[in-house]
């Protein structure tokens, strides 16, 4: 359990975990079906063996039995986690006991991201001690020592007393004798066959590279044709890695993905019976692309969400990497492009020009006189340490050693002033244009790069625009990113700007400020790429902004004082001003829609455009920071509602359990899942909510 270092009330945790497993298969009391399948009438009893609290720097190998909450896998150095070793006893009914066994009942409620989110939500509703939980996992471990003491003070059941002990001894002795006889028979068979086939033995070194995989029929390398059957035997050898394209029909995929401990490509760890392509996908296949989009850097959770979002597509193409003859201790997943040079170029390169080869340049960086004839060239093998190889930033002497793959001449940081305003002129004497672009939710389809030289740091710029990008008609190659939602990103790296935009992909709108070279005149202009966007940000006139904030606060009659709000938004006064404008516009729309005010001065939504359910709509302003509520979504697809209010909630006097959220900061959230609202909106900065009271 990552994110916390201790579980205080283990009895409550045991009951909550057992209830989660039962609810996963049986559903809830409202006659809603559970997420699980294959088992029903499930009852669970959990016995705790050990509470293993430690830091990742003090990892110990798990010795014992039962079911273990995984905290060591994928935990970064210095990050806290809690691990519990427990035994789960399950009673259930099923039509296929061989498939849906006790291991399935214990592990399946924690495999999918939706089930894990449901479990984390139940823990957070149980106690505020679990607010820091980021992720959970479960794995199966060997049986613990019978004499191990249980952490909760209980003892294991003694079904049979001394007879059971004697029976256990007899079983062990009988198993040992039978195993010895079986080993002797296998050795005799191998010896005779070796003598008969001695003349047909291959030379040393020509055998398979892994004896573990030698007799594993499912690990044989194969390539799939268009019809999904085995391709011609003259394909790649069994010792080569294979890249396959698998066409997935609409609907659920039926596979479970996992991220390697050391990072890298997510890989298949379980294939369900309902998988439509279970004959084409195998365990440990690595997912490297989806619809020709590189997903090697995505973890298993993000990749599963991506596949789920595209489940309604007519077809989905998944590119997988199959390691045919991995070593016995090889790790699944990983950056295969770095491990296997033979596969370079298997995926479309994100660069604008083809990557150079060692024969395309000489040791001093000049062009080669000839190709593979060895004249005038030097090829150097360099052993690099782990980590990023950003040598262009660390060693200025190497600048220009390699041809730049950039599409346009990289801009420098001298093209704009420190306050973000446009410079008087550019390198060619022409002016610049500042453009405000409003981006929709989802991926933007643009690739950013850092300028050269890296010192001093300059704004990231657009080096590639995909054909399906929603900004294809608004953004041009070479545009520099100055701000995102009025946050200055001029000194951020391209990677950090991309992560910032990705973290806001669920927002209904994202304001991106660009700086574009203007070759027509020498002036500086400001344009807007969205006709519906609000007026451009005024000049940095703190007095005018403060005066308008005071006027709007008095008109809207918020319970918080103006000084308190300005203190919370110190350095971001213009963002507060925009939120107040949106709130004023929202209330104005309610009044013009014909809604009538109640005794509290708030609008009833009989004629309001946001009316979805019977109830009274109220507007609540919350301070910055954590809101202290848990938001869930009903199974029938209704509005997200408040399912739990924590003690530290700053608006607990205004909001109630069951209240349904319809807008946040004037953005419609009626179609969002409760989990996305809790994780994306409510945990960062939240200011204005519009809820429909149902109590």
C-alpha positions as CSV (number, residue, x, y, z in Angstrom):
1,X,0.0,0.0,0.0
2,X,2.0,3.0,-1.3
3,X,1.7,6.4,0.3
4,X,1.4,5.5,4.0
5,X,3.9,3.9,6.4
6,X,1.5,2.4,9.0
7,X,-1.9,1.0,9.4
8,X,-3.1,1.8,12.9
9,X,-6.5,0.1,13.2
10,X,-5.8,-3.3,11.6
11,X,-9.1,-4.7,12.7
12,X,-11.0,-2.0,10.7
13,X,-8.6,-2.6,7.7
14,X,-9.4,-6.3,7.8
15,X,-13.1,-5.7,7.8
16,X,-12.9,-3.1,5.0
17,X,-10.8,-5.4,2.8
18,X,-13.1,-8.4,3.3
19,X,-16.1,-6.1,2.5
20,X,-14.4,-4.9,-0.6
21,X,-13.8,-8.5,-1.9
22,X,-17.4,-9.4,-1.2
23,X,-18.8,-6.3,-2.8
24,X,-16.6,-6.8,-5.8
25,X,-18.3,-10.2,-6.6
26,X,-21.7,-9.8,-4.9
27,X,-22.5,-6.2,-5.6
28,X,-24.0,-3.8,-3.1
29,X,-27.3,-3.6,-1.2
30,X,-28.9,-1.6,-4.0
31,X,-29.0,-4.6,-6.3
32,X,-26.1,-3.3,-8.3
33,X,-24.0,-6.1,-9.9
34,X,-20.4,-6.3,-8.8
35,X,-17.4,-5.8,-11.0
36,X,-16.2,-9.5,-10.6
37,X,-17.4,-12.5,-12.5
38,X,-17.2,-16.3,-12.2
39,X,-17.9,-16.4,-8.4
40,X,-21.0,-15.4,-6.4
41,X,-22.3,-15.6,-2.8
42,X,-18.8,-14.8,-1.7
43,X,-18.0,-14.5,2.0
44,X,-14.4,-13.7,3.2
45,X,-12.5,-14.0,6.4
46,X,-9.1,-12.4,6.7
47,X,-6.4,-13.4,9.3
48,X,-3.4,-11.0,9.7
49,X,0.0,-12.6,10.0
50,X,2.4,-9.7,9.9
51,X,2.4,-5.9,9.6
52,X,5.7,-5.1,7.8
53,X,6.3,-1.4,8.0
54,X,9.5,-0.2,6.4
55,X,11.0,2.3,4.0
56,X,12.0,1.3,0.5
57,X,15.7,1.6,1.4
58,X,15.3,-1.1,4.1
59,X,13.5,-3.7,1.9
60,X,13.4,-7.2,3.2
61,X,12.5,-10.3,1.2
62,X,9.1,-11.5,2.2
63,X,9.2,-14.8,4.0
64,X,5.9,-16.3,4.9
65,X,2.6,-17.1,3.5
66,X,-0.7,-15.8,2.7
67,X,-1.7,-12.8,0.7
68,X,0.6,-9.8,0.7
69,X,-0.3,-6.2,0.0
70,X,2.5,-5.2,-2.4
71,X,4.5,-2.2,-1.3
72,X,8.0,-3.0,-2.6
73,X,7.3,-3.2,-6.3
74,X,7.8,0.0,-8.2
75,X,8.4,2.1,-5.0
76,X,11.0,4.9,-5.5
77,X,13.8,5.3,-3.0
78,X,12.6,7.2,0.1
79,X,8.9,6.6,-0.5
80,X,6.9,5.1,2.3
81,X,4.6,2.2,2.1
82,X,2.8,-0.3,4.3
83,X,2.8,-4.1,3.7
84,X,0.5,-6.6,5.4
85,X,0.9,-10.4,5.2
86,X,-2.5,-12.1,5.6
87,X,-4.4,-15.2,4.8
88,X,-7.8,-15.0,3.1
89,X,-10.4,-17.8,3.6
90,X,-13.1,-17.6,1.1
91,X,-16.5,-19.4,0.7
92,X,-18.2,-19.0,-2.6
93,X,-20.2,-20.7,-5.4
94,X,-19.0,-21.1,-8.9
95,X,-19.7,-23.1,-12.1
96,X,-16.0,-23.7,-12.9
97,X,-13.9,-24.5,-9.8
98,X,-10.8,-25.1,-11.8
99,X,-10.7,-21.6,-13.2
100,X,-12.3,-19.6,-10.4
101,X,-10.3,-20.9,-7.5
102,X,-9.4,-19.3,-4.1
103,X,-6.4,-17.5,-5.7
104,X,-8.8,-16.0,-8.3
105,X,-11.2,-14.8,-5.5
106,X,-8.3,-13.3,-3.5
107,X,-6.4,-11.5,-6.4
108,X,-9.0,-10.5,-9.0
109,X,-10.6,-7.7,-6.8
110,X,-7.2,-5.9,-6.9
111,X,-6.1,-6.4,-10.5
112,X,-8.0,-3.9,-12.5
113,X,-7.6,-0.1,-12.0
114,X,-11.3,0.3,-11.5
115,X,-11.4,-2.2,-8.7
116,X,-8.3,-0.7,-7.0
117,X,-9.9,2.8,-7.2
118,X,-13.0,1.4,-5.5
119,X,-10.9,-0.2,-2.8
120,X,-8.9,3.1,-2.2
121,X,-12.2,5.1,-2.0
122,X,-13.6,2.7,0.6
123,X,-10.4,3.1,2.7
124,X,-10.5,6.9,2.5
125,X,-14.1,6.8,3.5
126,X,-13.1,4.6,6.5
127,X,-10.5,6.9,8.0
128,X,-8.4,10.0,7.2
129,X,-5.4,7.8,7.8
130,X,-5.7,6.5,4.3
131,X,-5.8,9.9,2.5
132,X,-2.2,9.5,1.4
133,X,-2.7,6.1,-0.2
134,X,-1.7,6.4,-3.9
135,X,-1.9,2.8,-5.0
136,X,-2.4,-0.8,-3.8
137,X,-1.5,-4.2,-5.0
138,X,-1.7,-7.8,-4.0
139,X,0.5,-10.8,-4.7
140,X,0.5,-14.5,-3.8
141,X,3.3,-15.7,-1.5
142,X,4.3,-19.1,-0.2
143,X,2.7,-20.5,2.9
144,X,4.0,-19.0,6.2
145,X,5.5,-21.0,9.0
146,X,2.9,-22.7,11.1
147,X,4.4,-21.3,14.3
148,X,4.3,-17.7,13.1
149,X,2.4,-15.5,15.5
150,X,-0.5,-13.5,14.2
151,X,-0.3,-9.7,14.5
152,X,-3.8,-9.4,15.8
153,X,-3.3,-12.0,18.6
154,X,-5.5,-14.7,17.2
155,X,-4.4,-18.3,16.6
156,X,-5.0,-20.5,13.6
157,X,-7.7,-23.2,13.6
158,X,-6.5,-26.6,14.7
159,X,-8.7,-28.9,12.7
160,X,-7.8,-32.4,13.7
161,X,-5.1,-31.9,16.3
162,X,-2.4,-34.6,16.4
163,X,-4.0,-36.6,13.7
164,X,-3.5,-33.8,11.2
165,X,0.2,-33.5,12.1
166,X,0.7,-37.3,11.7
167,X,-1.2,-37.2,8.4
168,X,1.0,-34.3,7.2
169,X,4.2,-36.3,8.0
170,X,2.9,-39.3,6.1
171,X,2.0,-37.1,3.1
172,X,5.5,-35.5,3.1
173,X,7.2,-38.9,3.4
174,X,5.1,-40.4,0.6
175,X,5.7,-37.3,-1.6
176,X,9.4,-37.7,-1.1
177,X,9.5,-41.3,-2.0
178,X,7.3,-40.8,-5.1
179,X,9.5,-37.9,-6.2
180,X,12.6,-39.9,-5.9
181,X,11.2,-42.7,-8.0
182,X,10.0,-40.2,-10.6
183,X,13.4,-38.6,-10.8
184,X,15.1,-41.9,-11.2
185,X,12.8,-42.9,-14.1
186,X,13.3,-39.6,-15.9
187,X,17.1,-39.9,-15.5
188,X,17.1,-43.4,-17.0
189,X,14.9,-42.3,-19.9
190,X,17.2,-39.3,-20.6
191,X,20.3,-41.5,-20.5
192,X,19.0,-44.0,-23.0
193,X,17.7,-41.4,-25.3
194,X,21.1,-39.6,-25.2
195,X,22.9,-42.7,-26.2
196,X,20.5,-43.4,-29.1
197,X,20.7,-39.9,-30.5
198,X,24.4,-39.2,-29.9
199,X,25.3,-39.0,-33.5
200,X,22.6,-36.4,-34.1
201,X,23.7,-34.0,-31.4
202,X,24.4,-30.4,-32.5
203,X,27.7,-28.7,-31.7
204,X,28.2,-26.9,-28.4
205,X,26.6,-23.4,-28.4
206,X,23.9,-24.1,-31.0
207,X,21.2,-25.0,-28.6
208,X,18.5,-22.7,-27.1
209,X,19.7,-19.9,-25.0
210,X,17.4,-20.6,-22.1
211,X,16.7,-24.1,-20.8
212,X,13.7,-22.9,-18.9
213,X,11.9,-22.0,-22.1
214,X,13.1,-25.0,-24.1
215,X,10.0,-27.1,-23.5
216,X,7.6,-24.3,-23.2
217,X,5.4,-24.5,-26.2
218,X,3.8,-21.2,-25.6
219,X,7.1,-19.4,-25.7
220,X,7.9,-20.3,-29.3
221,X,8.5,-17.2,-31.4
222,X,6.0,-16.8,-34.2
223,X,4.7,-14.0,-36.4
224,X,1.0,-13.5,-37.2
225,X,-0.3,-12.9,-40.6
226,X,-3.3,-10.7,-41.4
227,X,-5.7,-13.5,-40.7
228,X,-4.3,-14.1,-37.2
229,X,-2.8,-17.6,-38.0
230,X,0.8,-18.7,-37.8
231,X,2.9,-17.1,-40.6
232,X,5.3,-18.8,-42.9
233,X,8.0,-20.9,-41.1
234,X,10.6,-19.0,-42.9
235,X,10.1,-15.9,-40.7
236,X,12.3,-14.7,-37.9
237,X,14.3,-17.3,-36.0
238,X,13.2,-18.5,-32.6
239,X,16.0,-16.6,-30.9
240,X,15.0,-13.2,-32.2
241,X,12.5,-10.7,-30.6
242,X,9.3,-10.2,-32.7
243,X,7.2,-7.1,-33.1
244,X,3.5,-8.0,-33.8
245,X,0.5,-6.0,-34.7
246,X,-2.8,-7.3,-33.2
247,X,-6.2,-6.0,-34.4
248,X,-8.6,-5.7,-31.5
249,X,-12.4,-5.6,-32.0
250,X,-14.6,-3.2,-30.1
251,X,-15.4,-3.9,-26.4
252,X,-13.4,-5.1,-23.5
253,X,-9.9,-6.5,-24.2
254,X,-9.8,-9.0,-21.3
255,X,-6.2,-8.7,-20.3
256,X,-4.5,-7.4,-17.2
257,X,-1.4,-5.3,-17.5
258,X,1.4,-4.7,-15.0
259,X,4.4,-2.3,-14.9
260,X,7.9,-3.7,-14.4
261,X,9.5,-2.9,-11.0
262,X,12.4,-1.0,-12.8
263,X,10.1,0.8,-15.1
264,X,9.6,0.3,-18.9
265,X,6.9,-1.1,-21.1
266,X,3.8,-2.4,-19.5
267,X,3.4,-6.2,-20.1
268,X,0.5,-8.7,-20.0
269,X,0.3,-10.5,-16.7
270,X,-3.1,-12.2,-17.1
271,X,-5.3,-13.2,-20.0
272,X,-9.0,-13.7,-19.2
273,X,-11.2,-16.3,-20.9
274,X,-13.3,-13.6,-22.5
275,X,-10.4,-12.0,-24.3
276,X,-11.3,-11.8,-28.0
277,X,-7.6,-12.2,-29.0
278,X,-6.4,-14.7,-26.4
279,X,-4.9,-16.9,-29.2
280,X,-2.7,-14.0,-30.4
281,X,-1.6,-12.4,-27.1
282,X,0.6,-14.2,-24.6
283,X,1.8,-13.6,-21.1
284,X,4.7,-11.2,-20.8
285,X,4.0,-9.6,-24.2
286,X,5.0,-6.0,-23.9
287,X,2.7,-3.3,-25.2
288,X,4.8,-0.7,-27.1
289,X,2.2,1.1,-29.2
290,X,-1.5,1.6,-29.6
291,X,-2.8,2.7,-33.0
292,X,0.8,3.6,-33.9
293,X,1.1,5.8,-30.8
294,X,4.2,5.1,-28.7
295,X,3.1,4.0,-25.2
296,X,6.4,2.7,-23.8
297,X,6.6,5.4,-21.1
298,X,3.0,4.8,-19.9
299,X,2.5,2.7,-16.8
300,X,-0.1,-0.1,-16.6
301,X,-2.8,2.1,-15.1
302,X,-2.6,4.8,-17.8
303,X,-2.3,2.3,-20.6
304,X,-5.4,0.4,-19.3
305,X,-7.4,3.7,-19.2
306,X,-6.3,4.5,-22.7
307,X,-7.4,1.2,-24.1
308,X,-10.7,1.5,-22.2
309,X,-11.4,5.0,-23.7
310,X,-10.9,3.5,-27.2
311,X,-13.1,0.4,-26.5
312,X,-15.8,2.0,-28.7
313,X,-13.6,2.2,-31.8
314,X,-14.3,-0.1,-34.6
315,X,-10.8,-1.5,-34.4
316,X,-7.7,-0.9,-32.3
317,X,-4.2,-1.9,-33.4
318,X,-1.9,-2.9,-30.6
319,X,1.8,-3.3,-31.3
320,X,3.5,-5.8,-29.0
321,X,7.0,-6.9,-28.4
322,X,7.5,-10.6,-27.8
323,X,10.8,-11.8,-26.3
324,X,11.1,-15.3,-27.7
325,X,14.0,-16.6,-25.6
326,X,14.4,-14.5,-22.5
327,X,16.9,-15.5,-19.9
328,X,15.5,-17.3,-16.8
329,X,16.0,-14.2,-14.6
330,X,15.0,-11.6,-17.3
331,X,12.6,-9.0,-16.2
332,X,9.4,-8.4,-18.1
333,X,8.9,-5.1,-19.7
334,X,11.7,-2.6,-20.1
335,X,13.0,-0.2,-22.8
336,X,13.5,-2.7,-25.6
337,X,14.8,-0.1,-27.9
338,X,17.8,0.3,-25.7
339,X,18.2,-3.4,-25.1
340,X,17.9,-4.7,-28.7
341,X,19.4,-2.5,-31.4
342,X,18.0,-4.9,-34.1
343,X,14.5,-3.5,-33.4
344,X,15.4,0.2,-33.9
345,X,13.0,1.7,-36.4
346,X,10.3,-0.9,-35.7
347,X,8.1,2.0,-34.6
348,X,7.7,5.3,-36.4
349,X,10.3,7.7,-35.1
350,X,8.9,10.8,-33.4
351,X,11.7,12.9,-34.9
352,X,11.2,15.1,-37.9
353,X,14.2,13.6,-39.8
354,X,15.5,10.0,-39.9
355,X,17.9,9.3,-37.0
356,X,21.6,9.4,-38.2
357,X,23.8,6.3,-38.2
358,X,27.4,6.1,-37.1
359,X,28.4,6.1,-40.8
360,X,26.7,9.5,-41.5
361,X,29.4,11.6,-39.8
362,X,33.0,11.5,-38.8
363,X,34.5,11.7,-35.3
364,X,34.7,15.5,-35.4
365,X,31.1,15.9,-36.5
366,X,31.7,16.7,-40.2
367,X,30.0,14.8,-43.0
368,X,31.6,11.4,-44.0
369,X,33.4,11.2,-47.3
370,X,32.0,7.8,-48.1
371,X,29.7,5.2,-46.6
372,X,30.6,1.7,-45.4
373,X,34.0,1.6,-47.0
374,X,35.8,2.6,-43.8
375,X,37.6,5.7,-45.2
376,X,37.9,8.8,-43.2
377,X,35.6,7.6,-40.4
378,X,35.9,6.5,-36.8
379,X,33.2,4.6,-35.0
380,X,33.5,4.9,-31.2
381,X,31.6,2.7,-28.7
382,X,30.8,4.5,-25.5
383,X,29.5,2.8,-22.3
384,X,27.1,5.1,-20.7
385,X,26.0,4.9,-17.0
386,X,22.3,4.6,-16.0
387,X,20.2,7.7,-16.2
388,X,19.4,10.3,-18.8
389,X,22.1,11.0,-21.4
390,X,21.5,14.7,-21.9
391,X,25.1,15.2,-22.9
392,X,24.3,18.3,-25.0
393,X,23.4,20.2,-21.8
394,X,26.3,18.8,-19.7
395,X,29.2,19.2,-22.2
396,X,29.1,22.3,-24.4
397,X,32.1,21.0,-26.3
398,X,29.9,18.3,-27.8
399,X,27.4,20.8,-29.2
400,X,27.1,20.3,-33.0
401,X,28.8,16.9,-32.9
402,X,25.6,15.3,-34.2
403,X,23.2,16.7,-36.8
404,X,20.2,18.3,-35.2
405,X,16.9,16.4,-35.9
406,X,14.8,19.5,-35.3
407,X,12.3,20.7,-37.9
408,X,13.0,24.4,-37.6
409,X,15.9,26.5,-36.3
410,X,15.7,26.4,-32.5
411,X,14.8,29.7,-30.9
412,X,16.8,31.1,-28.0
413,X,15.7,32.6,-24.7
414,X,16.6,36.1,-25.9
415,X,13.4,36.4,-28.0
416,X,11.3,37.6,-25.1
417,X,11.7,39.6,-22.0
418,X,11.6,38.4,-18.4
419,X,8.0,39.4,-17.8
420,X,6.8,37.5,-20.8
421,X,6.2,40.4,-23.0
422,X,7.4,40.3,-26.6
423,X,10.9,41.6,-27.4
424,X,11.3,44.7,-29.5
425,X,12.6,42.7,-32.5
426,X,13.9,39.2,-33.4
427,X,17.1,38.0,-35.0
428,X,16.0,39.1,-38.4
429,X,14.7,42.5,-37.3
430,X,11.0,41.6,-37.6
431,X,8.4,41.7,-34.7
432,X,6.6,39.0,-32.8
433,X,3.1,38.0,-32.1
434,X,1.6,36.8,-28.8
435,X,-1.2,34.3,-29.4
436,X,-3.7,33.0,-26.8
437,X,-4.9,29.5,-27.8
438,X,-7.8,27.7,-26.0
439,X,-7.2,23.9,-26.1
440,X,-10.0,21.4,-25.7
441,X,-9.8,18.4,-23.3
442,X,-7.7,15.4,-24.3
443,X,-4.4,15.1,-26.1
444,X,-3.1,18.0,-28.1
445,X,-1.1,16.1,-30.7
446,X,2.0,18.3,-30.6
447,X,5.6,17.6,-29.8
448,X,7.7,20.1,-27.8
449,X,11.5,20.4,-27.8
450,X,14.0,22.5,-25.8
451,X,15.9,25.2,-27.7
452,X,19.7,25.2,-28.1
453,X,21.8,26.2,-26.4
454,X,20.3,25.1,-23.1
455,X,21.9,27.9,-21.1
456,X,20.2,30.2,-20.3
457,X,17.0,28.2,-20.4
458,X,14.5,29.3,-22.9
459,X,10.8,28.4,-23.7
460,X,10.0,25.1,-25.2
461,X,8.9,25.3,-28.9
462,X,6.6,23.2,-31.2
463,X,8.7,20.9,-33.4
464,X,5.9,18.6,-34.7
465,X,2.1,18.8,-35.2
466,X,0.2,15.5,-35.7
467,X,-2.4,15.4,-38.4
468,X,-5.2,14.7,-36.0
469,X,-4.2,17.5,-33.5
470,X,-7.1,19.7,-32.4
471,X,-4.7,22.6,-32.6
472,X,-3.5,22.0,-36.2
473,X,-5.1,25.2,-37.4
474,X,-4.0,27.3,-34.5
475,X,-0.4,26.3,-33.8
476,X,2.6,26.5,-36.1
477,X,6.0,24.9,-36.1
478,X,8.4,27.0,-34.0
479,X,5.8,28.6,-31.7
480,X,7.2,29.1,-28.2
481,X,5.2,28.2,-25.1
482,X,5.2,31.1,-22.7
483,X,2.3,30.3,-20.3
484,X,-0.3,27.7,-19.5
485,X,-3.4,29.0,-17.7
486,X,-1.5,32.2,-16.9
487,X,1.4,30.2,-15.3
488,X,4.8,31.3,-16.6
489,X,6.5,28.2,-18.2
490,X,9.1,30.1,-20.2
491,X,11.9,28.5,-18.2
492,X,10.5,25.0,-18.0
493,X,11.9,22.2,-20.0
494,X,9.8,20.7,-22.9
495,X,9.3,17.5,-20.8
496,X,7.9,19.5,-17.8
497,X,5.6,21.6,-20.0
498,X,4.3,18.4,-21.6
499,X,3.6,16.9,-18.2
500,X,1.8,20.1,-17.1
501,X,-0.4,20.0,-20.1
502,X,-1.1,16.3,-19.6
503,X,-2.1,16.8,-16.0
504,X,-4.8,19.3,-17.2
505,X,-6.1,17.1,-20.1
506,X,-9.4,16.6,-18.3
507,X,-10.1,20.3,-18.0
508,X,-12.7,21.6,-20.4
509,X,-10.3,24.3,-21.6
510,X,-6.6,25.1,-21.2
511,X,-5.3,28.6,-22.1
512,X,-1.9,28.4,-23.8
513,X,0.0,31.6,-24.5
514,X,2.3,31.3,-27.5
515,X,5.0,33.6,-29.0
516,X,5.2,33.5,-32.8
517,X,7.8,35.0,-35.1
518,X,6.2,37.7,-37.3
519,X,7.9,38.2,-40.6
520,X,5.6,40.8,-42.0
521,X,6.3,43.8,-39.7
522,X,8.5,44.8,-36.8
523,X,5.8,45.3,-34.2
524,X,4.5,43.1,-31.5
525,X,0.9,41.9,-31.7
526,X,-1.4,39.9,-29.5
527,X,-4.0,37.6,-31.1
528,X,-6.5,35.1,-29.9
529,X,-7.0,31.7,-31.6
530,X,-10.4,31.2,-30.0
531,X,-13.2,33.6,-30.8
532,X,-15.1,32.5,-27.7
533,X,-12.1,33.1,-25.4
534,X,-12.3,36.0,-22.9
535,X,-10.5,39.3,-23.3
536,X,-6.8,39.2,-23.3
537,X,-5.0,39.6,-20.0
538,X,-4.7,43.2,-19.2
539,X,-1.4,44.9,-18.5
540,X,0.2,44.1,-15.2
541,X,-1.7,46.8,-13.4
542,X,-2.0,45.4,-9.9
543,X,-4.1,48.4,-8.7
544,X,-6.7,47.9,-11.4
545,X,-6.9,44.1,-10.8
546,X,-7.3,44.6,-7.1
547,X,-10.0,47.2,-7.5
548,X,-12.0,44.9,-9.7
549,X,-11.6,42.0,-7.3
550,X,-12.9,44.1,-4.4
551,X,-15.9,45.2,-6.5
552,X,-16.8,41.6,-7.6
553,X,-16.5,40.2,-4.1
554,X,-18.9,42.8,-2.8
555,X,-21.4,42.1,-5.6
556,X,-21.3,38.3,-5.2
557,X,-21.4,38.5,-1.4
558,X,-19.0,35.7,-0.6
559,X,-18.5,34.7,3.1
560,X,-14.8,35.1,2.9
561,X,-13.2,38.5,3.1
562,X,-11.4,40.1,0.2
563,X,-8.1,40.3,2.1
564,X,-8.3,36.5,2.8
565,X,-8.9,35.7,-0.8
566,X,-6.1,37.9,-2.0
567,X,-3.8,36.3,0.5
568,X,-4.7,32.9,-0.8
569,X,-4.1,34.0,-4.4
570,X,-0.9,36.0,-3.8
571,X,1.0,36.2,-7.1
572,X,-2.0,34.9,-9.0
573,X,-4.5,37.8,-8.7
574,X,-5.4,37.6,-12.3
575,X,-6.5,34.0,-11.9
576,X,-8.7,35.0,-9.0
577,X,-10.2,37.8,-11.2
578,X,-11.1,35.3,-13.9
579,X,-12.8,33.0,-11.5
580,X,-14.8,35.8,-10.0
581,X,-15.9,36.9,-13.6
582,X,-17.0,33.4,-14.3
583,X,-19.0,33.2,-11.1
584,X,-20.7,36.5,-11.9
585,X,-21.5,35.3,-15.5
586,X,-22.9,32.0,-14.1
587,X,-25.2,33.7,-11.7
588,X,-26.3,36.2,-14.4
589,X,-27.2,33.2,-16.7
590,X,-29.3,31.7,-13.8
591,X,-31.2,35.0,-13.3
592,X,-31.9,35.4,-17.0
593,X,-33.0,31.8,-17.3
594,X,-36.1,32.5,-15.2
595,X,-34.9,30.9,-11.9
596,X,-36.4,32.2,-8.7
597,X,-34.4,33.0,-5.6
598,X,-35.0,31.1,-2.4
599,X,-34.8,32.5,1.2
600,X,-31.0,32.3,1.1
601,X,-30.7,34.4,-2.0
602,X,-29.7,31.4,-4.2
603,X,-31.3,30.4,-7.4
604,X,-33.7,27.5,-7.7
605,X,-33.1,25.5,-10.9
606,X,-36.6,25.0,-12.2
607,X,-35.9,26.9,-15.4
608,X,-32.1,26.8,-15.2
609,X,-30.1,25.2,-18.0
610,X,-28.2,23.1,-15.4
611,X,-31.3,21.5,-14.0
612,X,-30.7,17.7,-14.1
613,X,-32.5,16.4,-10.9
614,X,-35.1,17.8,-8.6
615,X,-33.4,19.9,-5.9
616,X,-32.1,23.3,-5.2
617,X,-28.9,24.6,-6.8
618,X,-26.5,26.5,-4.6
619,X,-23.1,28.0,-5.4
620,X,-20.3,27.3,-2.9
621,X,-16.9,29.0,-2.8
622,X,-14.1,26.8,-1.3
623,X,-10.6,27.9,-0.2
624,X,-7.5,26.6,-2.0
625,X,-6.1,23.3,-0.9
626,X,-7.7,19.9,-0.2
627,X,-11.5,20.0,-0.1
628,X,-12.0,17.0,2.2
629,X,-14.8,15.3,0.3
630,X,-15.1,12.0,-1.6
631,X,-16.9,12.0,-4.9
632,X,-18.4,8.9,-6.4
633,X,-20.5,8.1,-9.5
634,X,-23.7,6.0,-9.4
635,X,-23.7,2.8,-11.5
636,X,-26.7,4.0,-13.5
637,X,-24.6,6.8,-15.0
638,X,-26.1,9.7,-13.1
639,X,-24.5,12.8,-11.7
640,X,-21.4,12.5,-9.5
641,X,-22.3,12.9,-5.8
642,X,-20.7,13.5,-2.4
643,X,-20.3,10.1,-0.7
644,X,-18.1,11.2,2.3
645,X,-17.3,14.4,4.1
646,X,-14.1,14.4,6.2
647,X,-13.6,16.2,9.4
648,X,-11.2,18.9,8.0
649,X,-13.6,19.8,5.1
650,X,-13.6,23.6,5.0
651,X,-17.2,23.7,3.6
652,X,-18.8,21.0,5.7
653,X,-21.4,23.4,6.9
654,X,-22.5,24.2,3.4
655,X,-22.3,20.8,1.6
656,X,-24.1,17.6,2.6
657,X,-23.9,13.9,1.7
658,X,-25.7,13.1,-1.5
659,X,-25.3,16.5,-3.0
660,X,-24.6,16.2,-6.7
661,X,-21.9,18.2,-8.4
662,X,-22.8,19.9,-11.7
663,X,-20.2,22.6,-12.3
664,X,-16.7,23.4,-11.0
665,X,-15.2,26.8,-11.8
666,X,-18.0,27.2,-14.4
667,X,-17.0,23.9,-16.1
668,X,-19.6,21.2,-16.6
669,X,-18.6,18.0,-14.6
670,X,-21.9,16.1,-15.0
671,X,-20.3,13.7,-17.5
672,X,-17.1,13.0,-15.5
673,X,-16.5,10.1,-13.2
674,X,-16.3,10.7,-9.5
675,X,-12.8,9.3,-9.4
676,X,-11.6,11.8,-12.0
677,X,-13.1,14.7,-10.1
678,X,-11.5,13.6,-6.8
679,X,-8.1,13.0,-8.3
680,X,-7.8,15.8,-10.9
681,X,-9.9,18.7,-9.6
682,X,-10.4,18.5,-5.8
683,X,-6.9,17.7,-4.8
684,X,-5.2,20.7,-6.3
685,X,-6.9,24.1,-6.3
686,X,-10.6,24.4,-6.1
687,X,-12.6,27.6,-5.7
688,X,-16.2,27.5,-6.9
689,X,-18.6,24.7,-6.9
690,X,-22.2,24.5,-8.1
691,X,-24.1,21.7,-6.5
692,X,-27.7,20.4,-6.5
693,X,-28.9,19.8,-3.0
694,X,-30.7,16.4,-2.6
695,X,-31.2,16.5,1.2
